Amino acid sequence: MHTKISKEPTILRRPQVQQRTGLSRSTLYQYIKDGEFPASVQLGPRAVGWLESDVSDWISRRVKLARQGQQPASH
């Protein structure tokens, strides 16, 4: 019998997002403000996180732009 394993969404906290993207905290929040990075998900009154899939998609788009010789919006 074959069972299908579905992957549950994974939430990344800010330090993990920074490590994965190489962005500083201030740049991360500036990109969010400018609409250039996925918005965070409210986890609690003082806790936010990002969907791992959103972060991975953002990284993939940045790599694709870089390899096409295009510069992403900069500050």
Buried (B, 14 or more C-beta within 10 A) or exposed (E): EEEEEEEEEEBBEBEBBBEBBEBEEEBBBBBBEEEBBBEBBEEEEEEBBBBBEBBEEBEEEBEEEEEEEEEEEEE
